[in-house]
Amino acid sequence: MNWDTFIAPYAQVVDELKVKLKGMRQQFEYEREQSPIEFVTGRVKPKSSIIEKARRKAINPEQLEQELQDIAGVRVVCQFVDDIYSVVEMLKNRHDFKIVEEKDYISEKKDSGYRSFHVIIEYPVETIHGEKLALAEIQIRTLAMNFWATNEHSLNYKYAGKIPGEIKSRLKRAAEAAFQLDEEMSKIKHEIQEAQKAFRRKEELKKQM
Ligand code: 0O2
């Protein structure tokens, strides 16, 4: 099959999910409510990464779409850890897709130190040939978790997955430091949100003048 034809529905899924999740953030703003969503990004997995992952996991080409659940990937970044669980609850209450799996790498971090909450969804996407149920992965994490994961991802790329031991240990310590930062910020969440609310009110007043 032509690669562009294969990838097209997944590109559509990423675009639609980005609009919908960004829309959730906007709704909070319209209602002058603190949004649990800081920002949303998304991507279709590049062809080379799909081929590499399929090879690494020895995935049968016929099973590719079932086994590779993150061809379409969307990331929701939050300020605070408990915002992550609010977002998960909101996703569960939606009727436009079905959650098929949840992976809580926050209560059970990965060996690398990676923390994030992953939700695998089955998303009905309309194509010119009718409806297709496509799998997609939504990664939900804090700004601190995102900072760590982005840096670790770059190092993994640099060292082709074989990060030297000393750097690995530093990364594990950095992951703990990031988590401590999240915990400390959670303790003063209320104070921070009050300050942000006041700041927004001031900005709005300025606009009206
Ligand atoms: P990319 O470039 O982000 O697309 P696995 O067997 O762990 O490779 P699996 O079974 O598909 O993957 O599921 P998992 O672990 O729930 O989710 C995989 C995705 O989560 C990864 O995609 C990363 O985006 C992210 N992730 C998981 N573990 C780590 C980690 O230790 N460090 C970082 N930085 N990200 C991680 P890809 O395909 O690996 O990469």
Residues whose N, C-alpha, C, O or C-beta is under 5 A from the ligand:
A	BS01	0O2	K103 K110 S112 Y114 H118 A149 E152 H153
